[in-house]
Amino acid sequence: MLIPQIIRTKISPPRTSARALERERVTKAFDEIKNYRLTLLQASTGYGKSTSLTYLSQTLNPVIWYQ
């Protein structure tokens, strides 16, 4: 019987890049997320979903990350 292995990068938030910009308007909108048990974020490629959620994950505890 094979036991599936979980790739660590799929379950932990990515590191923030020194070049990434924190978007103040998005950060303020994410303050509302703390009021809900589950939040789904959907947008096209390149809109900064992972980057924004990485910043958010640094302020929330606990965080479950699955990509």
Secondary structure, 3 states (H helix, E strand, C coil): CCCCCCCHHHHCCCCCCCCCCCCHHHHHHHHHHHHCCCCCCCCCCCCCHHHHHHHHHCCCCCCCCCC
